[in-house]
Amino acid sequence: MVWPVGQPTGELHKLALRSRQAWLAVAREAGVWARECGSIHLAHRDDEWTVLQEFHATAPALGYDCSLLNPDQVLEHSPAGARALI
């Protein structure tokens, strides 16, 4: 798993994104399976939802493709989300 989330903006974040691309290229060239699946972060409280909204607002400028999902959309993306929604 190569997951550049959490790196500070700037050079470290850019390096993390380049590293991710390099690992994916190596996997393709070597014929090794690598799945670009992303991640789902769930909000259970209002303050968590606020953090996700703030990240979503800034994500494009940081180089992330990010979507806010409602509970039904979470289930469409990942059946594992059903356990988290209980």
N, CA, C and O atoms as a Maestro MAE file, in Angstrom:
{
 s_m_m2io_version
 :::
 2.0.0
}

f_m_ct {
 s_m_title
 :::
 protein
 m_atom[344] {
  # First column is atom index #
  i_m_mmod_type
  r_m_x_coord
  r_m_y_coord
  r_m_z_coord
  i_m_residue_number
  s_m_chain_name
  s_m_pdb_residue_name
  s_m_pdb_atom_name
  i_m_atomic_number
  :::
  1 25 0.848 -1.172 0.000 1 A "MET " " N  " 7
  2 3 0.000 0.000 0.000 1 A "MET " " CA " 6
  3 2 0.894 1.235 0.000 1 A "MET " " C  " 6
  4 15 1.753 1.399 0.867 1 A "MET " " O  " 8
  5 25 0.680 2.084 -0.969 2 A "VAL " " N  " 7
  6 3 1.379 3.366 -1.046 2 A "VAL " " CA " 6
  7 2 0.307 4.433 -0.885 2 A "VAL " " C  " 6
  8 15 -0.567 4.593 -1.738 2 A "VAL " " O  " 8
  9 25 0.390 5.150 0.212 3 A "TRP " " N  " 7
  10 3 -0.681 6.064 0.587 3 A "TRP " " CA " 6
  11 2 -0.082 7.400 0.991 3 A "TRP " " C  " 6
  12 15 0.369 7.543 2.128 3 A "TRP " " O  " 8
  13 25 -0.061 8.400 0.080 4 A "PRO " " N  " 7
  14 3 0.611 9.665 0.383 4 A "PRO " " CA " 6
  15 2 -0.190 10.634 1.236 4 A "PRO " " C  " 6
  16 15 0.288 11.735 1.510 4 A "PRO " " O  " 8
  17 25 -1.392 10.265 1.666 5 A "VAL " " N  " 7
  18 3 -2.183 11.158 2.503 5 A "VAL " " CA " 6
  19 2 -1.426 11.416 3.804 5 A "VAL " " C  " 6
  20 15 -0.798 10.509 4.351 5 A "VAL " " O  " 8
  21 25 -1.485 12.618 4.285 6 A "GLY " " N  " 7
  22 3 -0.858 12.946 5.557 6 A "GLY " " CA " 6
  23 2 0.487 13.630 5.415 6 A "GLY " " C  " 6
  24 15 1.045 14.125 6.394 6 A "GLY " " O  " 8
  25 25 1.006 13.659 4.203 7 A "GLN " " N  " 7
  26 3 2.263 14.374 3.995 7 A "GLN " " CA " 6
  27 2 1.973 15.872 3.993 7 A "GLN " " C  " 6
  28 15 0.932 16.289 3.483 7 A "GLN " " O  " 8
  29 25 2.850 16.676 4.539 8 A "PRO " " N  " 7
  30 3 2.629 18.123 4.507 8 A "PRO " " CA " 6
  31 2 2.714 18.641 3.075 8 A "PRO " " C  " 6
  32 15 3.421 18.077 2.239 8 A "PRO " " O  " 8
  33 25 1.989 19.713 2.806 9 A "THR " " N  " 7
  34 3 2.033 20.298 1.471 9 A "THR " " CA " 6
  35 2 3.452 20.726 1.144 9 A "THR " " C  " 6
  36 15 4.267 20.973 2.033 9 A "THR " " O  " 8
  37 25 3.725 20.806 -0.122 10 A "GLY " " N  " 7
  38 3 5.058 21.209 -0.550 10 A "GLY " " CA " 6
  39 2 5.855 20.036 -1.077 10 A "GLY " " C  " 6
  40 15 5.300 19.098 -1.650 10 A "GLY " " O  " 8
  41 25 7.150 20.094 -0.880 11 A "GLU " " N  " 7
  42 3 8.059 19.116 -1.474 11 A "GLU " " CA " 6
  43 2 7.840 17.686 -0.986 11 A "GLU " " C  " 6
  44 15 7.922 16.748 -1.779 11 A "GLU " " O  " 8
  45 25 7.563 17.503 0.307 12 A "LEU " " N  " 7
  46 3 7.340 16.146 0.805 12 A "LEU " " CA " 6
  47 2 6.100 15.512 0.183 12 A "LEU " " C  " 6
  48 15 6.092 14.323 -0.135 12 A "LEU " " O  " 8
  49 25 5.068 16.305 0.017 13 A "HIS " " N  " 7
  50 3 3.854 15.794 -0.616 13 A "HIS " " CA " 6
  51 2 4.111 15.459 -2.079 13 A "HIS " " C  " 6
  52 15 3.682 14.412 -2.564 13 A "HIS " " O  " 8
  53 25 4.806 16.339 -2.779 14 A "LYS " " N  " 7
  54 3 5.139 16.071 -4.181 14 A "LYS " " CA " 6
  55 2 5.997 14.818 -4.306 14 A "LYS " " C  " 6
  56 15 5.788 14.009 -5.210 14 A "LYS " " O  " 8
  57 25 6.949 14.656 -3.414 15 A "LEU " " N  " 7
  58 3 7.794 13.469 -3.420 15 A "LEU " " CA " 6
  59 2 6.969 12.205 -3.175 15 A "LEU " " C  " 6
  60 15 7.194 11.183 -3.822 15 A "LEU " " O  " 8
  61 25 6.020 12.271 -2.249 16 A "ALA " " N  " 7
  62 3 5.159 11.120 -1.966 16 A "ALA " " CA " 6
  63 2 4.330 10.744 -3.190 16 A "ALA " " C  " 6
  64 15 4.170 9.560 -3.486 16 A "ALA " " O  " 8
  65 25 3.803 11.734 -3.902 17 A "LEU " " N  " 7
  66 3 3.012 11.451 -5.107 17 A "LEU " " CA " 6
  67 2 3.903 10.867 -6.215 17 A "LEU " " C  " 6
  68 15 3.486 9.952 -6.925 17 A "LEU " " O  " 8
  69 25 5.119 11.390 -6.363 18 A "ARG " " N  " 7
  70 3 6.046 10.825 -7.360 18 A "ARG " " CA " 6
  71 2 6.426 9.399 -6.992 18 A "ARG " " C  " 6
  72 15 6.533 8.538 -7.865 18 A "ARG " " O  " 8
  73 25 6.630 9.146 -5.713 19 A "SER " " N  " 7
  74 3 6.961 7.807 -5.247 19 A "SER " " CA " 6
  75 2 5.839 6.838 -5.567 19 A "SER " " C  " 6
  76 15 6.087 5.717 -6.010 19 A "SER " " O  " 8
  77 25 4.609 7.265 -5.344 20 A "ARG " " N  " 7
  78 3 3.453 6.419 -5.657 20 A "ARG " " CA " 6
  79 2 3.430 6.074 -7.143 20 A "ARG " " C  " 6
  80 15 3.225 4.920 -7.519 20 A "ARG " " O  " 8
  81 25 3.641 7.077 -7.974 21 A "GLN " " N  " 7
  82 3 3.649 6.834 -9.421 21 A "GLN " " CA " 6
  83 2 4.783 5.891 -9.813 21 A "GLN " " C  " 6
  84 15 4.606 5.032 -10.677 21 A "GLN " " O  " 8
  85 25 5.934 6.046 -9.188 22 A "ALA " " N  " 7
  86 3 7.070 5.164 -9.488 22 A "ALA " " CA " 6
  87 2 6.749 3.721 -9.115 22 A "ALA " " C  " 6
  88 15 7.040 2.808 -9.888 22 A "ALA " " O  " 8
  89 25 6.151 3.500 -7.938 23 A "TRP " " N  " 7
  90 3 5.794 2.145 -7.518 23 A "TRP " " CA " 6
  91 2 4.770 1.535 -8.467 23 A "TRP " " C  " 6
  92 15 4.867 0.355 -8.803 23 A "TRP " " O  " 8
  93 25 3.796 2.319 -8.902 24 A "LEU " " N  " 7
  94 3 2.798 1.799 -9.845 24 A "LEU " " CA " 6
  95 2 3.446 1.447 -11.184 24 A "LEU " " C  " 6
  96 15 3.102 0.432 -11.790 24 A "LEU " " O  " 8
  97 25 4.373 2.270 -11.644 25 A "ALA " " N  " 7
  98 3 5.078 1.986 -12.903 25 A "ALA " " CA " 6
  99 2 5.917 0.718 -12.779 25 A "ALA " " C  " 6
  100 15 5.923 -0.110 -13.690 25 A "ALA " " O  " 8
  101 25 6.615 0.561 -11.676 26 A "VAL " " N  " 7
  102 3 7.425 -0.639 -11.462 26 A "VAL " " CA " 6
  103 2 6.530 -1.873 -11.454 26 A "VAL " " C  " 6
  104 15 6.879 -2.894 -12.046 26 A "VAL " " O  " 8
  105 25 5.401 -1.792 -10.802 27 A "ALA " " N  " 7
  106 3 4.479 -2.925 -10.750 27 A "ALA " " CA " 6
  107 2 3.996 -3.294 -12.156 27 A "ALA " " C  " 6
  108 15 3.958 -4.471 -12.518 27 A "ALA " " O  " 8
  109 25 3.628 -2.278 -12.945 28 A "ARG " " N  " 7
  110 3 3.177 -2.548 -14.326 28 A "ARG " " CA " 6
  111 2 4.286 -3.205 -15.139 28 A "ARG " " C  " 6
  112 15 4.063 -4.216 -15.804 28 A "ARG " " O  " 8
  113 25 5.468 -2.628 -15.080 29 A "GLU " " N  " 7
  114 3 6.594 -3.144 -15.867 29 A "GLU " " CA " 6
  115 2 6.999 -4.549 -15.436 29 A "GLU " " C  " 6
  116 15 7.443 -5.345 -16.264 29 A "GLU " " O  " 8
  117 25 6.854 -4.858 -14.164 30 A "ALA " " N  " 7
  118 3 7.238 -6.174 -13.652 30 A "ALA " " CA " 6
  119 2 6.111 -7.193 -13.789 30 A "ALA " " C  " 6
  120 15 6.309 -8.380 -13.529 30 A "ALA " " O  " 8
  121 25 4.936 -6.734 -14.195 31 A "GLY " " N  " 7
  122 3 3.803 -7.634 -14.298 31 A "GLY " " CA " 6
  123 2 3.242 -8.030 -12.946 31 A "GLY " " C  " 6
  124 15 2.613 -9.079 -12.807 31 A "GLY " " O  " 8
  125 25 3.474 -7.182 -11.948 32 A "VAL " " N  " 7
  126 3 2.990 -7.441 -10.600 32 A "VAL " " CA " 6
  127 2 1.654 -6.726 -10.416 32 A "VAL " " C  " 6
  128 15 1.475 -5.586 -10.847 32 A "VAL " " O  " 8
  129 25 0.730 -7.413 -9.773 33 A "TRP " " N  " 7
  130 3 -0.587 -6.834 -9.534 33 A "TRP " " CA " 6
  131 2 -0.478 -5.650 -8.578 33 A "TRP " " C  " 6
  132 15 0.165 -5.740 -7.532 33 A "TRP " " O  " 8
  133 25 -1.105 -4.556 -8.945 34 A "ALA " " N  " 7
  134 3 -1.213 -3.388 -8.064 34 A "ALA " " CA " 6
  135 2 -2.561 -2.749 -8.346 34 A "ALA " " C  " 6
  136 15 -2.884 -2.447 -9.494 34 A "ALA " " O  " 8
  137 25 -3.323 -2.551 -7.332 35 A "ARG " " N  " 7
  138 3 -4.662 -1.986 -7.495 35 A "ARG " " CA " 6
  139 2 -4.689 -0.557 -6.955 35 A "ARG " " C  " 6
  140 15 -4.360 -0.310 -5.795 35 A "ARG " " O  " 8
  141 25 -5.081 0.364 -7.808 36 A "GLU " " N  " 7
  142 3 -5.259 1.758 -7.383 36 A "GLU " " CA " 6
  143 2 -6.676 1.886 -6.855 36 A "GLU " " C  " 6
  144 15 -7.609 2.155 -7.611 36 A "GLU " " O  " 8
  145 25 -6.829 1.695 -5.576 37 A "CYS " " N  " 7
  146 3 -8.182 1.613 -5.018 37 A "CYS " " CA " 6
  147 2 -8.599 2.825 -4.192 37 A "CYS " " C  " 6
  148 15 -9.790 3.005 -3.935 37 A "CYS " " O  " 8
  149 25 -7.674 3.640 -3.780 38 A "GLY " " N  " 7
  150 3 -8.040 4.781 -2.948 38 A "GLY " " CA " 6
  151 2 -8.382 4.340 -1.542 38 A "GLY " " C  " 6
  152 15 -8.043 3.231 -1.128 38 A "GLY " " O  " 8
  153 25 -9.049 5.201 -0.817 39 A "SER " " N  " 7
  154 3 -9.443 4.872 0.545 39 A "SER " " CA " 6
  155 2 -10.748 5.586 0.869 39 A "SER " " C  " 6
  156 15 -11.111 6.578 0.236 39 A "SER " " O  " 8
  157 25 -11.434 5.062 1.858 40 A "ILE " " N  " 7
  158 3 -12.674 5.670 2.332 40 A "ILE " " CA " 6
  159 2 -12.484 5.997 3.809 40 A "ILE " " C  " 6
  160 15 -12.111 5.140 4.610 40 A "ILE " " O  " 8
  161 25 -12.746 7.239 4.146 41 A "HIS " " N  " 7
  162 3 -12.671 7.684 5.538 41 A "HIS " " CA " 6
  163 2 -14.088 8.034 5.982 41 A "HIS " " C  " 6
  164 15 -14.745 8.876 5.369 41 A "HIS " " O  " 8
  165 25 -14.549 7.399 7.028 42 A "LEU " " N  " 7
  166 3 -15.915 7.610 7.498 42 A "LEU " " CA " 6
  167 2 -15.962 8.641 8.610 42 A "LEU " " C  " 6
  168 15 -15.064 8.725 9.448 42 A "LEU " " O  " 8
  169 25 -17.032 9.424 8.596 43 A "ALA " " N  " 7
  170 3 -17.275 10.389 9.672 43 A "ALA " " CA " 6
  171 2 -18.446 9.873 10.500 43 A "ALA " " C  " 6
  172 15 -19.523 9.595 9.973 43 A "ALA " " O  " 8
  173 25 -18.220 9.753 11.788 44 A "HIS " " N  " 7
  174 3 -19.272 9.284 12.693 44 A "HIS " " CA " 6
  175 2 -19.839 10.421 13.536 44 A "HIS " " C  " 6
  176 15 -20.912 10.288 14.126 44 A "HIS " " O  " 8
  177 25 -19.125 11.526 13.590 45 A "ARG " " N  " 7
  178 3 -19.564 12.681 14.385 45 A "ARG " " CA " 6
  179 2 -19.468 13.940 13.532 45 A "ARG " " C  " 6
  180 15 -18.812 13.956 12.490 45 A "ARG " " O  " 8
  181 25 -20.130 14.985 13.989 46 A "ASP " " N  " 7
  182 3 -20.150 16.246 13.242 46 A "ASP " " CA " 6
  183 2 -18.754 16.824 13.037 46 A "ASP " " C  " 6
  184 15 -18.449 17.334 11.959 46 A "ASP " " O  " 8
  185 25 -17.897 16.750 14.066 47 A "ASP " " N  " 7
  186 3 -16.563 17.327 13.920 47 A "ASP " " CA " 6
  187 2 -15.741 16.540 12.887 47 A "ASP " " C  " 6
  188 15 -14.922 17.123 12.176 47 A "ASP " " O  " 8
  189 25 -15.952 15.244 12.805 48 A "GLU " " N  " 7
  190 3 -15.256 14.444 11.794 48 A "GLU " " CA " 6
  191 2 -15.735 14.814 10.392 48 A "GLU " " C  " 6
  192 15 -14.938 14.896 9.457 48 A "GLU " " O  " 8
  193 25 -17.039 15.036 10.255 49 A "TRP " " N  " 7
  194 3 -17.602 15.443 8.965 49 A "TRP " " CA " 6
  195 2 -17.029 16.794 8.547 49 A "TRP " " C  " 6
  196 15 -16.750 17.010 7.368 49 A "TRP " " O  " 8
  197 25 -16.855 17.697 9.499 50 A "THR " " N  " 7
  198 3 -16.270 19.006 9.208 50 A "THR " " CA " 6
  199 2 -14.846 18.853 8.674 50 A "THR " " C  " 6
  200 15 -14.467 19.522 7.713 50 A "THR " " O  " 8
  201 25 -14.061 17.976 9.292 51 A "VAL " " N  " 7
  202 3 -12.687 17.735 8.821 51 A "VAL " " CA " 6
  203 2 -12.703 17.190 7.390 51 A "VAL " " C  " 6
  204 15 -11.913 17.628 6.554 51 A "VAL " " O  " 8
  205 25 -13.596 16.241 7.107 52 A "LEU " " N  " 7
  206 3 -13.673 15.697 5.746 52 A "LEU " " CA " 6
  207 2 -14.088 16.772 4.744 52 A "LEU " " C  " 6
  208 15 -13.563 16.811 3.631 52 A "LEU " " O  " 8
  209 25 -15.008 17.629 5.119 53 A "GLN " " N  " 7
  210 3 -15.416 18.725 4.230 53 A "GLN " " CA " 6
  211 2 -14.257 19.674 3.963 53 A "GLN " " C  " 6
  212 15 -14.063 20.114 2.830 53 A "GLN " " O  " 8
  213 25 -13.485 19.992 5.000 54 A "GLU " " N  " 7
  214 3 -12.328 20.880 4.818 54 A "GLU " " CA " 6
  215 2 -11.296 20.239 3.904 54 A "GLU " " C  " 6
  216 15 -10.740 20.904 3.029 54 A "GLU " " O  " 8
  217 25 -11.034 18.940 4.104 55 A "PHE " " N  " 7
  218 3 -10.082 18.257 3.229 55 A "PHE " " CA " 6
  219 2 -10.587 18.242 1.790 55 A "PHE " " C  " 6
  220 15 -9.821 18.483 0.858 55 A "PHE " " O  " 8
  221 25 -11.867 17.961 1.611 56 A "HIS " " N  " 7
  222 3 -12.452 17.931 0.269 56 A "HIS " " CA " 6
  223 2 -12.295 19.275 -0.436 56 A "HIS " " C  " 6
  224 15 -12.041 19.324 -1.640 56 A "HIS " " O  " 8
  225 25 -12.446 20.352 0.308 57 A "ALA " " N  " 7
  226 3 -12.333 21.696 -0.273 57 A "ALA " " CA " 6
  227 2 -10.909 21.995 -0.731 57 A "ALA " " C  " 6
  228 15 -10.714 22.698 -1.722 57 A "ALA " " O  " 8
  229 25 -9.922 21.474 -0.026 58 A "THR " " N  " 7
  230 3 -8.529 21.769 -0.361 58 A "THR " " CA " 6
  231 2 -7.860 20.684 -1.198 58 A "THR " " C  " 6
  232 15 -6.778 20.905 -1.742 58 A "THR " " O  " 8
  233 25 -8.484 19.521 -1.308 59 A "ALA " " N  " 7
  234 3 -7.867 18.366 -1.973 59 A "ALA " " CA " 6
  235 2 -7.375 18.643 -3.390 59 A "ALA " " C  " 6
  236 15 -6.242 18.276 -3.703 59 A "ALA " " O  " 8
  237 25 -8.162 19.270 -4.265 60 A "PRO " " N  " 7
  238 3 -7.679 19.471 -5.636 60 A "PRO " " CA " 6
  239 2 -6.377 20.272 -5.711 60 A "PRO " " C  " 6
  240 15 -5.503 19.960 -6.519 60 A "PRO " " O  " 8
  241 25 -6.250 21.288 -4.882 61 A "ALA " " N  " 7
  242 3 -5.030 22.102 -4.893 61 A "ALA " " CA " 6
  243 2 -3.829 21.311 -4.386 61 A "ALA " " C  " 6
  244 15 -2.685 21.660 -4.677 61 A "ALA " " O  " 8
  245 25 -4.088 20.248 -3.629 62 A "LEU " " N  " 7
  246 3 -3.016 19.408 -3.094 62 A "LEU " " CA " 6
  247 2 -2.708 18.217 -3.991 62 A "LEU " " C  " 6
  248 15 -1.809 17.431 -3.693 62 A "LEU " " O  " 8
  249 25 -3.449 18.078 -5.086 63 A "GLY " " N  " 7
  250 3 -3.194 16.985 -6.018 63 A "GLY " " CA " 6
  251 2 -3.992 15.729 -5.759 63 A "GLY " " C  " 6
  252 15 -3.669 14.672 -6.300 63 A "GLY " " O  " 8
  253 25 -5.031 15.820 -4.942 64 A "TYR " " N  " 7
  254 3 -5.865 14.650 -4.646 64 A "TYR " " CA " 6
  255 2 -7.168 14.690 -5.422 64 A "TYR " " C  " 6
  256 15 -7.758 15.753 -5.616 64 A "TYR " " O  " 8
  257 25 -7.609 13.526 -5.861 65 A "ASP " " N  " 7
  258 3 -8.939 13.348 -6.434 65 A "ASP " " CA " 6
  259 2 -9.812 12.862 -5.285 65 A "ASP " " C  " 6
  260 15 -9.646 11.735 -4.818 65 A "ASP " " O  " 8
  261 25 -10.725 13.685 -4.830 66 A "CYS " " N  " 7
  262 3 -11.452 13.419 -3.599 66 A "CYS " " CA " 6
  263 2 -12.939 13.668 -3.805 66 A "CYS " " C  " 6
  264 15 -13.328 14.634 -4.462 66 A "CYS " " O  " 8
  265 25 -13.773 12.790 -3.239 67 A "SER " " N  " 7
  266 3 -15.225 12.951 -3.299 67 A "SER " " CA " 6
  267 2 -15.812 12.783 -1.911 67 A "SER " " C  " 6
  268 15 -15.322 11.986 -1.111 67 A "SER " " O  " 8
  269 25 -16.859 13.536 -1.633 68 A "LEU " " N  " 7
  270 3 -17.632 13.318 -0.409 68 A "LEU " " CA " 6
  271 2 -18.787 12.397 -0.762 68 A "LEU " " C  " 6
  272 15 -19.498 12.635 -1.738 68 A "LEU " " O  " 8
  273 25 -18.977 11.348 0.027 69 A "LEU " " N  " 7
  274 3 -20.008 10.353 -0.252 69 A "LEU " " CA " 6
  275 2 -21.022 10.300 0.873 69 A "LEU " " C  " 6
  276 15 -20.679 10.463 2.044 69 A "LEU " " O  " 8
  277 25 -22.283 10.068 0.505 70 A "ASN " " N  " 7
  278 3 -23.289 9.814 1.535 70 A "ASN " " CA " 6
  279 2 -23.241 8.314 1.865 70 A "ASN " " C  " 6
  280 15 -22.567 7.560 1.162 70 A "ASN " " O  " 8
  281 25 -23.934 7.870 2.909 71 A "PRO " " N  " 7
  282 3 -23.846 6.452 3.297 71 A "PRO " " CA " 6
  283 2 -24.164 5.468 2.176 71 A "PRO " " C  " 6
  284 15 -23.499 4.439 2.059 71 A "PRO " " O  " 8
  285 25 -25.171 5.762 1.347 72 A "ASP " " N  " 7
  286 3 -25.493 4.857 0.239 72 A "ASP " " CA " 6
  287 2 -24.356 4.780 -0.776 72 A "ASP " " C  " 6
  288 15 -24.067 3.705 -1.302 72 A "ASP " " O  " 8
  289 25 -23.714 5.901 -1.051 73 A "GLN " " N  " 7
  290 3 -22.590 5.907 -1.990 73 A "GLN " " CA " 6
  291 2 -21.397 5.145 -1.421 73 A "GLN " " C  " 6
  292 15 -20.673 4.483 -2.165 73 A "GLN " " O  " 8
  293 25 -21.188 5.233 -0.107 74 A "VAL " " N  " 7
  294 3 -20.120 4.460 0.528 74 A "VAL " " CA " 6
  295 2 -20.351 2.979 0.275 74 A "VAL " " C  " 6
  296 15 -19.421 2.255 -0.080 74 A "VAL " " O  " 8
  297 25 -21.588 2.526 0.457 75 A "LEU " " N  " 7
  298 3 -21.907 1.113 0.244 75 A "LEU " " CA " 6
  299 2 -21.706 0.694 -1.210 75 A "LEU " " C  " 6
  300 15 -21.327 -0.447 -1.474 75 A "LEU " " O  " 8
  301 25 -21.953 1.594 -2.150 76 A "GLU " " N  " 7
  302 3 -21.718 1.292 -3.562 76 A "GLU " " CA " 6
  303 2 -20.236 1.068 -3.833 76 A "GLU " " C  " 6
  304 15 -19.876 0.245 -4.674 76 A "GLU " " O  " 8
  305 25 -19.369 1.799 -3.120 77 A "HIS " " N  " 7
  306 3 -17.922 1.705 -3.330 77 A "HIS " " CA " 6
  307 2 -17.286 0.568 -2.555 77 A "HIS " " C  " 6
  308 15 -16.285 0.001 -2.992 77 A "HIS " " O  " 8
  309 25 -17.863 0.227 -1.398 78 A "SER " " N  " 7
  310 3 -17.228 -0.780 -0.564 78 A "SER " " CA " 6
  311 2 -18.246 -1.468 0.331 78 A "SER " " C  " 6
  312 15 -18.840 -0.828 1.199 78 A "SER " " O  " 8
  313 25 -18.457 -2.771 0.131 79 A "PRO " " N  " 7
  314 3 -19.363 -3.484 1.016 79 A "PRO " " CA " 6
  315 2 -18.870 -3.467 2.467 79 A "PRO " " C  " 6
  316 15 -19.670 -3.641 3.386 79 A "PRO " " O  " 8
  317 25 -17.568 -3.260 2.686 80 A "ALA " " N  " 7
  318 3 -17.038 -3.177 4.046 80 A "ALA " " CA " 6
  319 2 -17.639 -2.001 4.787 80 A "ALA " " C  " 6
  320 15 -17.720 -2.013 6.015 80 A "ALA " " O  " 8
  321 25 -18.064 -0.979 4.048 81 A "GLY " " N  " 7
  322 3 -18.682 0.186 4.675 81 A "GLY " " CA " 6
  323 2 -19.943 -0.157 5.426 81 A "GLY " " C  " 6
  324 15 -20.316 0.550 6.362 81 A "GLY " " O  " 8
  325 25 -20.615 -1.234 5.034 82 A "ALA " " N  " 7
  326 3 -21.856 -1.627 5.712 82 A "ALA " " CA " 6
  327 2 -21.584 -1.947 7.171 82 A "ALA " " C  " 6
  328 15 -22.382 -1.592 8.039 82 A "ALA " " O  " 8
  329 25 -20.482 -2.604 7.454 83 A "ARG " " N  " 7
  330 3 -20.157 -2.920 8.856 83 A "ARG " " CA " 6
  331 2 -19.886 -1.642 9.640 83 A "ARG " " C  " 6
  332 15 -20.214 -1.561 10.824 83 A "ARG " " O  " 8
  333 25 -19.293 -0.648 8.994 84 A "ALA " " N  " 7
  334 3 -18.966 0.593 9.693 84 A "ALA " " CA " 6
  335 2 -20.212 1.437 9.950 84 A "ALA " " C  " 6
  336 15 -20.228 2.249 10.875 84 A "ALA " " O  " 8
  337 25 -21.255 1.253 9.140 85 A "LEU " " N  " 7
  338 3 -22.455 2.059 9.281 85 A "LEU " " CA " 6
  339 2 -23.407 1.512 10.348 85 A "LEU " " C  " 6
  340 15 -24.382 2.173 10.707 85 A "LEU " " O  " 8
  341 25 -23.132 0.326 10.847 86 A "ILE " " N  " 7
  342 3 -24.022 -0.295 11.839 86 A "ILE " " CA " 6
  343 2 -23.766 0.317 13.196 86 A "ILE " " C  " 6
  344 15 -24.408 -0.062 14.176 86 A "ILE " " O  " 8
  :::
 }
 m_bond[343] {
  # First column is bond index #
  i_m_from
  i_m_to
  i_m_order
  :::
  1 1 2 1
  2 2 3 1
  3 3 4 2
  4 3 5 1
  5 5 6 1
  6 6 7 1
  7 7 8 2
  8 7 9 1
  9 9 10 1
  10 10 11 1
  11 11 12 2
  12 11 13 1
  13 13 14 1
  14 14 15 1
  15 15 16 2
  16 15 17 1
  17 17 18 1
  18 18 19 1
  19 19 20 2
  20 19 21 1
  21 21 22 1
  22 22 23 1
  23 23 24 2
  24 23 25 1
  25 25 26 1
  26 26 27 1
  27 27 28 2
  28 27 29 1
  29 29 30 1
  30 30 31 1
  31 31 32 2
  32 31 33 1
  33 33 34 1
  34 34 35 1
  35 35 36 2
  36 35 37 1
  37 37 38 1
  38 38 39 1
  39 39 40 2
  40 39 41 1
  41 41 42 1
  42 42 43 1
  43 43 44 2
  44 43 45 1
  45 45 46 1
  46 46 47 1
  47 47 48 2
  48 47 49 1
  49 49 50 1
  50 50 51 1
  51 51 52 2
  52 51 53 1
  53 53 54 1
  54 54 55 1
  55 55 56 2
  56 55 57 1
  57 57 58 1
  58 58 59 1
  59 59 60 2
  60 59 61 1
  61 61 62 1
  62 62 63 1
  63 63 64 2
  64 63 65 1
  65 65 66 1
  66 66 67 1
  67 67 68 2
  68 67 69 1
  69 69 70 1
  70 70 71 1
  71 71 72 2
  72 71 73 1
  73 73 74 1
  74 74 75 1
  75 75 76 2
  76 75 77 1
  77 77 78 1
  78 78 79 1
  79 79 80 2
  80 79 81 1
  81 81 82 1
  82 82 83 1
  83 83 84 2
  84 83 85 1
  85 85 86 1
  86 86 87 1
  87 87 88 2
  88 87 89 1
  89 89 90 1
  90 90 91 1
  91 91 92 2
  92 91 93 1
  93 93 94 1
  94 94 95 1
  95 95 96 2
  96 95 97 1
  97 97 98 1
  98 98 99 1
  99 99 100 2
  100 99 101 1
  101 101 102 1
  102 102 103 1
  103 103 104 2
  104 103 105 1
  105 105 106 1
  106 106 107 1
  107 107 108 2
  108 107 109 1
  109 109 110 1
  110 110 111 1
  111 111 112 2
  112 111 113 1
  113 113 114 1
  114 114 115 1
  115 115 116 2
  116 115 117 1
  117 117 118 1
  118 118 119 1
  119 119 120 2
  120 119 121 1
  121 121 122 1
  122 122 123 1
  123 123 124 2
  124 123 125 1
  125 125 126 1
  126 126 127 1
  127 127 128 2
  128 127 129 1
  129 129 130 1
  130 130 131 1
  131 131 132 2
  132 131 133 1
  133 133 134 1
  134 134 135 1
  135 135 136 2
  136 135 137 1
  137 137 138 1
  138 138 139 1
  139 139 140 2
  140 139 141 1
  141 141 142 1
  142 142 143 1
  143 143 144 2
  144 143 145 1
  145 145 146 1
  146 146 147 1
  147 147 148 2
  148 147 149 1
  149 149 150 1
  150 150 151 1
  151 151 152 2
  152 151 153 1
  153 153 154 1
  154 154 155 1
  155 155 156 2
  156 155 157 1
  157 157 158 1
  158 158 159 1
  159 159 160 2
  160 159 161 1
  161 161 162 1
  162 162 163 1
  163 163 164 2
  164 163 165 1
  165 165 166 1
  166 166 167 1
  167 167 168 2
  168 167 169 1
  169 169 170 1
  170 170 171 1
  171 171 172 2
  172 171 173 1
  173 173 174 1
  174 174 175 1
  175 175 176 2
  176 175 177 1
  177 177 178 1
  178 178 179 1
  179 179 180 2
  180 179 181 1
  181 181 182 1
  182 182 183 1
  183 183 184 2
  184 183 185 1
  185 185 186 1
  186 186 187 1
  187 187 188 2
  188 187 189 1
  189 189 190 1
  190 190 191 1
  191 191 192 2
  192 191 193 1
  193 193 194 1
  194 194 195 1
  195 195 196 2
  196 195 197 1
  197 197 198 1
  198 198 199 1
  199 199 200 2
  200 199 201 1
  201 201 202 1
  202 202 203 1
  203 203 204 2
  204 203 205 1
  205 205 206 1
  206 206 207 1
  207 207 208 2
  208 207 209 1
  209 209 210 1
  210 210 211 1
  211 211 212 2
  212 211 213 1
  213 213 214 1
  214 214 215 1
  215 215 216 2
  216 215 217 1
  217 217 218 1
  218 218 219 1
  219 219 220 2
  220 219 221 1
  221 221 222 1
  222 222 223 1
  223 223 224 2
  224 223 225 1
  225 225 226 1
  226 226 227 1
  227 227 228 2
  228 227 229 1
  229 229 230 1
  230 230 231 1
  231 231 232 2
  232 231 233 1
  233 233 234 1
  234 234 235 1
  235 235 236 2
  236 235 237 1
  237 237 238 1
  238 238 239 1
  239 239 240 2
  240 239 241 1
  241 241 242 1
  242 242 243 1
  243 243 244 2
  244 243 245 1
  245 245 246 1
  246 246 247 1
  247 247 248 2
  248 247 249 1
  249 249 250 1
  250 250 251 1
  251 251 252 2
  252 251 253 1
  253 253 254 1
  254 254 255 1
  255 255 256 2
  256 255 257 1
  257 257 258 1
  258 258 259 1
  259 259 260 2
  260 259 261 1
  261 261 262 1
  262 262 263 1
  263 263 264 2
  264 263 265 1
  265 265 266 1
  266 266 267 1
  267 267 268 2
  268 267 269 1
  269 269 270 1
  270 270 271 1
  271 271 272 2
  272 271 273 1
  273 273 274 1
  274 274 275 1
  275 275 276 2
  276 275 277 1
  277 277 278 1
  278 278 279 1
  279 279 280 2
  280 279 281 1
  281 281 282 1
  282 282 283 1
  283 283 284 2
  284 283 285 1
  285 285 286 1
  286 286 287 1
  287 287 288 2
  288 287 289 1
  289 289 290 1
  290 290 291 1
  291 291 292 2
  292 291 293 1
  293 293 294 1
  294 294 295 1
  295 295 296 2
  296 295 297 1
  297 297 298 1
  298 298 299 1
  299 299 300 2
  300 299 301 1
  301 301 302 1
  302 302 303 1
  303 303 304 2
  304 303 305 1
  305 305 306 1
  306 306 307 1
  307 307 308 2
  308 307 309 1
  309 309 310 1
  310 310 311 1
  311 311 312 2
  312 311 313 1
  313 313 314 1
  314 314 315 1
  315 315 316 2
  316 315 317 1
  317 317 318 1
  318 318 319 1
  319 319 320 2
  320 319 321 1
  321 321 322 1
  322 322 323 1
  323 323 324 2
  324 323 325 1
  325 325 326 1
  326 326 327 1
  327 327 328 2
  328 327 329 1
  329 329 330 1
  330 330 331 1
  331 331 332 2
  332 331 333 1
  333 333 334 1
  334 334 335 1
  335 335 336 2
  336 335 337 1
  337 337 338 1
  338 338 339 1
  339 339 340 2
  340 339 341 1
  341 341 342 1
  342 342 343 1
  343 343 344 2
  :::
 }
}
